[in-house]
Amino acid sequence: MLDILFLISYLYKGGPTPEPLEAADADCDGVINMLDILYLISYLYKGGPEPCPVQK
């Protein structure tokens, strides 16, 4: 849940940038937006697919 709140803060409230930034792209579409938040909610609470692995 804290990851979801962190992304909401980053996207809509001027919160800190995720480190690494790619870690916030949960659905691997190359864009960080509300769909990543919904993807995480689906994963955590509805048994959806895992978020993309972070490339190092």
Contacts in CASP RR format, 6 or more apart in sequence:
PFRMAT RR
TARGET T0000
AUTHOR 0000-0000-0000
METHOD contacts of the structure
MODEL  1
MLDILFLISYLYKGGPTPEPLEAADADCDGVINMLDILYLISYLYKGGPE
PCPVQK
1 44 0 8 1.000
3 40 0 8 1.000
4 37 0 8 1.000
4 40 0 8 1.000
4 41 0 8 1.000
4 44 0 8 1.000
6 16 0 8 1.000
6 18 0 8 1.000
7 18 0 8 1.000
7 24 0 8 1.000
7 32 0 8 1.000
7 36 0 8 1.000
7 37 0 8 1.000
7 40 0 8 1.000
8 37 0 8 1.000
9 15 0 8 1.000
9 16 0 8 1.000
10 16 0 8 1.000
10 17 0 8 1.000
10 18 0 8 1.000
10 24 0 8 1.000
10 32 0 8 1.000
11 32 0 8 1.000
11 33 0 8 1.000
11 34 0 8 1.000
11 37 0 8 1.000
18 24 0 8 1.000
18 32 0 8 1.000
20 54 0 8 1.000
21 32 0 8 1.000
22 54 0 8 1.000
22 55 0 8 1.000
23 54 0 8 1.000
24 32 0 8 1.000
24 36 0 8 1.000
25 31 0 8 1.000
25 32 0 8 1.000
25 36 0 8 1.000
25 52 0 8 1.000
26 36 0 8 1.000
26 37 0 8 1.000
26 39 0 8 1.000
26 40 0 8 1.000
26 43 0 8 1.000
26 51 0 8 1.000
26 52 0 8 1.000
27 35 0 8 1.000
27 36 0 8 1.000
27 39 0 8 1.000
27 51 0 8 1.000
27 52 0 8 1.000
28 52 0 8 1.000
29 35 0 8 1.000
39 51 0 8 1.000
40 51 0 8 1.000
42 48 0 8 1.000
42 49 0 8 1.000
43 49 0 8 1.000
43 50 0 8 1.000
43 51 0 8 1.000
END
